[in-house]
Amino acid sequence: MNTSDRLATPPVHLGIECGATHSVALLADAAGRLLRRGEFGPANVRLLTEAQLIRPFRAIRAQLPVPAALAIGMAGARTSADRERIRHAAAQVWPGIPCYPTNDLETGLMAAAEGGQRSEVRGQKGRAAMAAGRLPRVLV
C-alpha cells in the first residue's frame, strides 16, 4: 500500500514513548485531541540491533494511520548518534514523514508539565512559580 493511500485526513500526529517495559503510541489530531492509544513491546536504542529497532515501529504502523509527523522518545537515546539511529529506523517505516527523535527523559518531563497542579506545592513562592509555569521538574 502506498504511504499516501494511508495518510490520515485531516492530518494526525503520532507520539511514541519507548521504554524498558513497554512502548506507548498516541495518535492526536492537530488540536492535540487524543484519537487512539496503543501499547507495544519495549525498546531501548542501546540494546537493539538495527533490525530490532525497526520492529516496534512496524507494529505501530500496522495498527495506526500514517501521521503527518511523529516524535519518538526512546530509552537509551543520549547522543546525537542514538537520535540519528531512531530517525533512520523511523524513516524506513514512515518514509518522508518528519520525525523528532529524543529520549524518554524528555518525554517524561513533557508529560509532567502537562499534568496540572501539584498538591505538594507550598508557600507563596511555590504557588507563584506554579502560576508562572516555572516549577522545577525532576524524574526519579
C-alpha positions in Angstrom: 0.0 0.0 0.0 1.3 3.4 -0.9 2.1 5.8 2.0 -0.2 8.5 0.5 -3.1 5.9 0.5 -2.9 5.6 4.3 -2.1 9.2 5.2 -4.8 10.2 7.6 -7.1 13.2 6.6 -7.2 15.6 8.3 -3.5 15.3 9.4 -2.8 13.4 12.6 0.4 13.4 14.7 2.0 10.4 16.4 3.9 10.4 19.6 5.8 7.3 20.7 7.3 6.7 24.1 9.6 3.6 24.2 10.8 2.3 27.5 12.3 -0.7 29.1 9.0 -2.4 29.9 6.7 -1.3 27.1 6.1 1.4 24.5 3.0 3.7 24.1 1.9 5.3 20.9 -0.6 8.2 21.0 -2.3 9.5 17.9 -3.7 13.0 18.1 -5.3 15.5 15.8 -4.0 19.0 15.1 -5.7 20.4 18.1 -4.0 17.8 20.4 -7.1 15.7 21.0 -6.3 12.0 21.6 -7.7 9.8 18.8 -6.1 6.5 19.6 -3.7 4.9 22.1 -1.8 1.7 21.7 0.7 -0.3 23.8 3.5 -2.2 22.3 6.7 -4.0 23.3 9.8 -2.5 25.0 12.5 -0.6 23.1 15.9 0.8 24.1 18.1 2.1 21.4 21.2 0.9 23.1 20.1 -2.7 23.4 18.7 -3.2 19.9 20.2 -4.0 16.5 19.1 -2.0 13.5 16.6 -4.8 12.6 15.3 -5.0 16.1 14.9 -1.2 16.3 12.5 -1.2 13.3 10.2 -3.9 14.7 8.3 -1.8 17.3 7.8 0.9 14.7 6.4 -1.6 12.2 4.0 -2.9 14.8 2.7 0.6 15.4 2.4 1.4 11.7 0.3 -1.8 11.3 -2.3 -0.5 13.7 -2.4 3.3 13.2 -2.7 5.5 10.1 0.3 7.2 8.7 0.9 10.5 10.6 1.8 13.9 9.1 4.7 14.0 11.7 5.9 11.9 14.6 8.0 12.3 17.7 9.8 9.3 19.3 11.2 9.4 22.9 13.2 6.2 23.4 15.1 4.8 26.4 18.8 4.8 26.0 18.9 7.7 23.5 21.5 10.0 24.9 23.7 11.1 22.0 23.2 12.6 18.5 24.2 9.2 17.1 21.4 7.5 19.1 18.9 10.0 17.9 20.1 9.5 14.3 19.6 5.7 14.6 16.0 6.3 15.8 15.4 8.8 12.9 16.8 6.3 10.4 14.7 3.5 11.6 11.6 5.6 11.6 12.3 6.7 8.0 12.3 3.1 6.9 8.9 2.6 8.4 7.4 6.1 7.7 9.3 7.3 4.6 9.1 11.0 4.0 7.4 11.7 7.4 9.2 14.3 9.6 10.4 12.7 12.8 11.7 14.3 16.1 13.8 11.7 17.9 14.6 12.2 21.6 15.0 10.3 24.8 12.4 9.0 27.3 13.6 11.6 29.8 12.4 14.4 27.7 9.0 12.8 27.1 8.6 12.1 30.8 9.4 15.7 31.7 7.0 17.0 29.0 4.2 14.7 30.3 4.8 16.0 33.8 4.5 19.6 32.6 1.0 18.7 31.2 -0.1 17.0 34.4 -1.7 20.0 36.0 -1.2 21.5 39.5 0.6 19.6 42.2 -0.7 19.4 45.7 2.9 19.3 47.0 3.5 23.0 46.1 3.5 25.0 49.3 4.1 28.6 50.2 3.7 31.9 48.4 6.9 31.4 46.3 5.9 27.9 45.3 2.4 29.0 44.3 3.8 32.0 42.3 6.3 29.7 40.5 3.5 27.3 39.6 1.3 30.1 38.4 4.1 31.3 36.2 4.9 27.8 34.9 8.4 27.8 36.4 8.2 24.8 38.7 11.3 22.6 38.5 10.7 19.1 37.3 12.6 16.0 38.5 12.4 12.5 37.3 13.3 9.7 39.8 
